[in-house]
């Protein structure tokens, strides 16, 4: 899947920054520099991809050593 960042400016000067193809905190990291340059956002809407973990990050835990 390709990754893209869309920046739209309405005729009234309203700016929308949206990303596609990022997951988890990578969404915010991808748009951080743009948001920093534009100023504090009025609102933030997180798409379902934000709540998905990357396939390469898995939490595993092993309890007990299996040794007596």
PyMOL commands that set and color helices and strands:
alter all, ss='L'
color gray80, all
select helices_A, chain A and resi 26-38+48-51
alter helices_A, ss='H'
color red, helices_A
select strands_A, chain A and resi 4-9+15-20
alter strands_A, ss='S'
color yellow, strands_A
deselect
rebuild
show_as cartoon
